[in-house]
């Protein structure tokens, strides 16, 4: 769903973290299910200071 990647990064991180917290055990699982390019998501969120933490399963 490329429209997610077009969102404002701060809104996007909130949505992604909520999905990861409530429905998915990993970023890989979420990206596959939502048809999102994982590398593009990580790149977009890293531009505004967020990094994915695998132990917490969220962007911080």
C-alpha positions as CSV (number, residue, x, y, z in Angstrom):
1,X,0.0,0.0,0.0
2,X,2.1,2.8,-1.3
3,X,-0.3,5.5,-0.1
4,X,1.0,4.8,3.4
5,X,4.5,5.7,2.3
6,X,3.1,9.0,1.0
7,X,1.8,10.1,4.4
8,X,3.4,12.6,6.8
9,X,6.2,10.7,8.5
10,X,5.0,11.5,12.0
11,X,1.5,10.1,11.3
12,X,3.0,7.1,9.5
13,X,5.2,6.1,12.5
14,X,2.2,6.3,14.8
15,X,0.1,4.0,12.5
16,X,3.0,1.6,11.9
17,X,3.8,1.3,15.7
18,X,0.1,0.8,16.5
19,X,-0.1,-2.0,13.9
20,X,3.1,-3.6,15.1
21,X,2.0,-3.4,18.8
22,X,-1.5,-4.8,18.2
23,X,-1.3,-7.2,15.3
24,X,2.3,-8.2,14.2
25,X,5.3,-9.9,15.7
26,X,7.8,-8.3,13.3
27,X,8.2,-5.5,10.8
28,X,8.8,-8.1,8.1
29,X,5.4,-9.7,8.9
30,X,3.6,-6.3,8.8
31,X,5.3,-5.1,5.6
32,X,4.5,-8.4,3.8
33,X,0.9,-8.3,4.9
34,X,0.4,-4.6,4.1
35,X,2.4,-4.9,0.8
36,X,4.8,-2.2,1.9
37,X,8.5,-2.0,0.8
38,X,10.3,-2.5,4.1
39,X,13.5,-0.7,3.0
40,X,11.5,2.3,1.8
41,X,9.6,2.5,5.1
42,X,12.8,2.3,7.1
43,X,14.4,4.9,4.8
44,X,11.5,7.3,5.1
45,X,11.2,7.1,8.9
46,X,15.0,7.3,9.4
47,X,15.0,10.7,7.6
48,X,13.0,12.1,10.5
49,X,15.0,10.4,13.2
50,X,13.1,7.1,13.8
51,X,14.9,3.7,13.8
52,X,13.3,0.3,14.0
53,X,14.1,-1.5,17.3
54,X,13.7,-5.3,16.7
55,X,13.5,-6.1,20.5
56,X,10.7,-3.6,21.1
57,X,9.1,-4.2,17.7
58,X,8.6,-0.5,17.1
59,X,10.1,2.6,15.7
60,X,11.8,4.9,18.2
